Amino acid sequence: MKEESPYSFRHSKPAKLPLRGKLLDIQPVHSRSQCRWITLEQDGTLSFFNAQVKEAGDLEFKRLRGALQIDISRLDQDKTIQLHVSPDQRFCAVVERYGEVGHVIDLTTGQLTMPLKRGNYYPSISSFPIAFIKHKGRTLLIHCTDWNRLDISDPSTGELITVRESPDYSKDERPPHDLDYFHCSLAVSPDGKWIADNGWIWHPHGEVRTWSLEKWIDENVWESEDGLSIRKFALRNYIWDIGLCWIDRNRLAIWGKGEVGFEPKRGVGIYDVKTGLELQFIQKPLIEPSRPASYSTGKWGWLVFDKYLFAISYVSGTGVWDIQTGDRIFHKKNMRPDRYHRGAQRFLTLKEDGMVVVSRFVQKSG
């Protein structure tokens, strides 16, 4: 007789978001306990909701404030529109995830404060690199301004913080600060002191790079190109822009690793971004698509850490791992959530019929 697991996912009943039009994106809004979300509709409507699960499991969406109407007519919706919200909830960035452009919006007024453009060199195969941070009480925006260049700006004015000349390629020799690296999705550490870049290099193969935000902003404007704090992890053939998450302020979990010319090793490596050392490798968490041999195609899953490591696969479901032991403690084959709200500790799943389910991982009492 199979032993019953002490863990489970507790799900709400399906409910429909109270929207007027087609949903383009939904993202969590920082809150320590309430399950708050921001939505963007096809006509440019931005709305804020709190998702409340009642005792009977009924899911209710409470509108938190009046909707904002923003102009997204210049964005190509076929390139997947994505929202990013600042920690203080004052700004959001609306970008073409697999395109070239985007906008920064002041959420107190609904006005565009700065345009975003990352260039036209292979943007269609990687996520728009962008992240809000808080530095010494000031909200700043990290964003890509070319395929191999990241900058930091003040989102309220568009003022460039990381002012520097681009490398001079007019001479035969390689110029100082040249970076042969395509920036992709960015992830900031929980304490806001480190950043992880899930990018790639011509072979092509993926390579995750991390560096110190404090050194970049306060000491060395070239830190993102060749600074002393840079560490490089998880070299993988034809794999980039997938599956990583922060464990804590110094440890980063990354799916897959390997060497050039070899099949990537499936599993999750945990690394120390200060030393560059691999601390642990958990071999079995899966996030890969249905055809893992075709690494540059398919719908990849994702990772999230909150006490446990959650590996979400759109093929094999959700696995939950204890990183202290390296053991899988729970698996739900038919659960494939799309978002995670860290403060409320809730997963959100978008159903094909337009319904939404909110779920929480729990340990059964008794």
Secondary structure, 3 states (H helix, E strand, C coil): CCCCCCEEEEECCCEECCCCCCEEEEEECCCCCCCEEEEEECCCEEEEEEEEECCCCCEEEEECCCCEECCCCCCCHHHCEEEEECCCCCEEEEEECCCCEEEEEECCCCEEEEEEECCCCCHHHCCCCEEEEEECCEEEEEEEEECCEEEEECCCCCCECCCCCCCCCCCCCCCCCCCCCECCCEEECCCCCEEEEEEEECCCEEEEEEEEHHHHHHCCCCHHHHCCCCEEEEEEECCCCCCEEECCCCEEEEEEECCCCCCCEEEEEEEECCCCCEEEEECCCCCCCCCCCCCCCCCCCEEEECCCEEEEECCCEEEEEECCCCEEEEEECCCCCCEEECCCCEEEEECCCCEEEEEEEEECCC
